[in-house]
Amino acid sequence: MKNSTELAAAVLAGEEPLFHPNTGKPLSEDFTLHPAAAAGLDVPRYCQLCGRRMVVQVRPDGWNAHCSRHGELDSDHLYEEALP
């Protein structure tokens, strides 16, 4: 298994996702989100680059998601970027 950082790099760079991180469906399709995902409270469960289901671990202080093709994304990275 290679240690790719492609997913983290795409998210941190603000690249437009190809697939919705809560449904795995292409963003070109119409779909409805459950209330938690619509409010932005659900963790990403699908890779935004390929739509594959990710292995997700929810911790008391955040979450960690891993795509077998595009690598790991940790909530710590997102919160560090938002801090002044």
C-alpha positions in Angstrom: 0.0 0.0 0.0 1.5 3.3 -1.0 1.2 6.4 1.3 -0.5 8.9 -1.0 -1.3 12.4 0.1 -3.3 13.2 -3.0 -6.7 13.5 -1.1 -5.3 15.7 1.7 -3.6 17.9 -0.9 -6.8 18.3 -3.0 -9.0 19.2 0.1 -6.5 21.6 1.6 -6.0 23.3 -1.8 -9.7 23.8 -2.0 -10.1 21.8 -5.3 -13.7 21.3 -6.4 -14.7 17.7 -5.5 -15.7 15.3 -8.2 -17.8 13.1 -5.9 -19.8 14.1 -2.8 -18.0 13.1 0.4 -21.2 12.0 2.1 -22.8 10.0 -0.7 -20.0 9.0 -3.1 -22.2 10.1 -6.0 -20.9 12.3 -8.8 -21.7 16.0 -8.1 -23.3 16.1 -11.5 -26.2 13.9 -10.2 -29.1 15.1 -8.2 -29.4 13.7 -4.7 -30.6 14.5 -1.2 -28.5 14.6 1.9 -29.6 13.4 5.3 -29.9 16.3 7.8 -26.5 15.8 9.5 -24.7 15.9 6.2 -26.7 18.8 5.0 -25.7 20.8 8.1 -22.1 19.9 7.6 -21.9 17.8 10.8 -21.2 14.4 9.2 -17.7 13.1 8.5 -16.7 12.4 4.9 -17.3 8.7 4.1 -16.4 8.7 0.4 -13.3 10.0 -1.4 -14.0 13.2 -3.2 -11.6 12.2 -6.0 -12.8 8.7 -6.8 -16.1 8.1 -4.9 -14.7 5.0 -3.2 -15.9 4.3 0.4 -13.2 5.2 2.9 -12.2 3.7 6.1 -13.2 6.3 8.8 -12.3 6.4 12.4 -14.2 8.9 14.6 -12.2 10.0 17.7 -13.3 12.2 20.6 -11.2 15.0 19.1 -12.0 14.6 15.4 -11.8 12.0 12.7 -9.5 10.3 10.3 -10.5 9.0 6.8 -8.4 6.8 4.5 -9.0 6.1 0.8 -7.1 3.1 -0.5 -6.1 5.0 -3.6 -5.7 8.6 -2.6 -4.5 8.4 1.0 -5.5 9.9 4.3 -7.4 13.0 5.4 -7.4 14.0 9.1 -9.8 16.6 10.6 -6.8 18.1 12.4 -5.5 19.3 9.0 -8.7 21.1 8.3 -8.9 22.8 11.7 -5.3 23.9 11.6 -6.0 25.6 8.2 -8.9 27.5 9.7 -7.1 28.8 12.7 -5.5 32.3 12.4 
